[in-house]
Amino acid sequence: MTLPGSPHLNRRGPSLHLEDCSLRELARRHGTPLYVYSRRAMHEALTAYQQALAGRDHLVCYAMKANPSLAVLQTLAAAGCGFDIVSGGELERVLAAGGDPGKVVFSGVGKTAAEMRQALRADVMCFNVESEAELQRLSEVAVSLGRRARVSLRVNPDVDAGTHPYISTGLKGNKFGIAHDRAVAVYAQAAALPGLEVVGIDCHIGSQITQAGPYLDALDRVLDLVEAVEAQGIALHHLDLGGGLGITYDGERPPAIGELVTRLVERIDARGHGHRRILFEPGRSLVGNAGVLVSEVLYLKPGSGPGAKSFCIVDAAMNDLMRPAMYEAWMAIVACEQRDEPAARWEVVGPVCESGDWLGRDRTLAVQAGDHLAVLSAGAYGMSMASNYNSRGRAAEVMVDGDQSWLIRRREQPSELHAHDLLLPPSVVAAG
Ligand SMILES: *Cc1c(COP(=O)(O)O)cnc(C)c1O
């Protein structure tokens, strides 16, 4: 069978490998559930962006909410990558991984004053501001610190990215960005505020976008605004085109990274904006296809009677990988060890006490208890959305490069899960 996703997934005999590492061996060594990431796949995706932008002033800012593992950040930072952050916690991670705050853009609709202070002190490259109220607040905070905040406005181009409603962000009816028809006026406000320095413009229209069309439409809308804003005497040095490029989970055929970027850059040049610095904020397309989630089959529960479903119960659950339960996302599931026996159809589910706890429906697999299954394309929005629901410790994570592998996050232990809880005073409990 062909494997969707990472070019670094391959079968050697019956056993599935990521790069040159056997997933079964890694599962035996580190236990399951286990996230495994290919360092090469991440490098290659980043290089595809960088090469398509070579020869012009550019910066790729990894949207780290896709996968904030320090080793992932470290890998990308060492290759020249910047970061798109959405919280103070993410800024801490960038610094802990050795990333350069001068290559950080700070996005998000709800930055607190404390997060603004933290980011100003770290001297991040730019704040992507999403509302007029946020502009005022940021200016006040910057003035109170005796600094000026570099800002870009996130504009909402009102284009339909053609994705799931939960991951579409560029339409009028959602909470993100400044409405297209307000943008020129808001730029004028920003330019007049004492704590701000206007440096750019930004848009991000959604996630898992599989066509170039919405990007080109959004770009045209953004360039129209650039021209209108500059006509007011406000200079915009950079164009930040956001992230959102989709990956292959199943049959999707998104444009290749280099192809999409080349088309956008050609349009930018054609409209006479080629001198501007260009930023991208990719998340999923840098790391999604680089990762898999490996789990062990705990029990098989064949259906009894016609039409009854058969369940394959694995030790990974919705708390480890939310995408199927949250977005009804389809993710490929394959056996780490191929068996010769005939395959059957299974609902692949986890141990969590929710009917919504499923990883895959109606999957054809030849499996037995004790086998390992890999959910593919799990490098983005997998571990980063994991929770401790059902008091389950989050999975361990491993990075592979060739035949080498490193544990990059220890499995959470049960005692760590209630470490922040506080008991009531005994006198209160005794009083009934
Ligand atoms: C989530 C996000 C991204 C990355 O989106 P992907 O679909 O993972 O590429 C980029 N920019 C902003 C502002 C985001 O919120």
The ligand as a Gaussian input file, in Angstrom:
#p B3LYP/6-31G(d) Opt

LIG

0 1
 C       -2.400000      28.903000      13.344000
 C       -1.811000      30.081000      12.666000
 C       -0.874000      29.917000      11.655000
 C       -0.464000      28.563000      11.128000
 O       -1.485000      27.893000      10.484000
 P       -1.173000      26.496000       9.755000
 O       -2.463000      26.118000       9.155000
 O       -0.722000      25.545000      10.790000
 O       -0.107000      26.770000       8.751000
 C       -0.297000      31.040000      11.120000
 N       -0.645000      32.294000      11.555000
 C       -1.559000      32.477000      12.518000
 C       -1.887000      33.851000      12.944000
 C       -2.172000      31.383000      13.109000
 O       -3.083000      31.585000      14.062000

